[in-house]
Amino acid sequence: MDQTVGIGVTGGIAAYKIADLVSRLKKIDLEIVVLMTEAATRFITPLTFKTLTGREVITDLWSDPREYRVKHIGLAEQLDLLVIAPATANFIAKMAHGIADDVLSTLVVANTAPVLVVPSMNTRMYENPIVKRNLAILAECGYHVMDPASGLLAFGTIGKGKLPDVADIYGEIMRLLNPSI
Ligand SMILES: Cc1cc2nc3c(=O)[nH]c(=O)nc-3n(C[C@H](O)[C@H](O)[C@H](O)COP(=O)(O)O)c2cc1C
């Protein structure tokens, strides 16, 4: 397939499920680059993704200043698809307003490839009108926003906001990479 997919992991409780997604994507012929926010590294370690992808995980905007091409620009030129999963309420707000204050949000601003956003948060956060408005802004800008699933959430509550099944996210990625299928 020879395509490059950026997986941006942000700091939600569902971050651990993205290890399964990355593992499935690595089984087909895709180049996977994982980027994590600082908060995401509290939920799952970069080492997990480094082991699964065989590549350094990008967590820092400022490392390797000797590189000729700064990371976020060099990577933006290579990507066929950027996936933000899980996408926190905070990160969705940053995306909706063009905030570029860490390596992942800076890549989002530099990126021109299709973007898949997979929100995941507590129902109370998901129902917040500002979160809904920010998601609508992303959809208006042409980002593909997945609908969260309903069910039992972390901390024992039931409602909408759950990360969709990894198989469904995988299916959406395949559809975006192969629009003719
Ligand atoms: C235990 C715990 C679980 C959290 N889960 C979520 C979540 O599922 N979704 C969400 O939007 N925020 C969640 N948060 C809040 C985010 O971690 C927080 O807003 C953080 O600033 C997000 O940073 P980031 O968007 O840069 O990754 C959680 C926080 C804690 C302490």
The ligand as an ORCA input file, in Angstrom:
! r2SCAN-3c Opt
* xyz 0 1
  C      -8.065     10.069     34.566
  C      -8.372     11.092     33.504
  C      -9.078     10.714     32.390
  C      -9.369     11.654     31.391
  N     -10.071     11.240     30.297
  C     -10.406     12.160     29.359
  C     -11.150     11.742     28.224
  O     -11.493     10.556     28.038
  N     -11.484     12.688     27.316
  C     -11.149     13.999     27.451
  O     -11.527     14.819     26.604
  N     -10.391     14.407     28.508
  C     -10.006     13.516     29.452
  N      -9.257     13.925     30.523
  C      -8.799     15.328     30.600
  C      -7.564     15.548     29.711
  O      -6.533     14.640     30.065
  C      -7.076     17.003     29.869
  O      -8.070     17.887     29.359
  C      -5.751     17.235     29.172
  O      -5.392     18.603     29.335
  C      -5.793     16.887     27.687
  O      -4.578     17.266     27.088
  P      -4.323     17.026     25.521
  O      -5.572     17.437     24.814
  O      -3.170     17.927     25.209
  O      -3.953     15.599     25.343
  C      -8.934     13.000     31.521
  C      -8.193     13.360     32.656
  C      -7.924     12.424     33.625
  C      -7.103     12.851     34.824
*
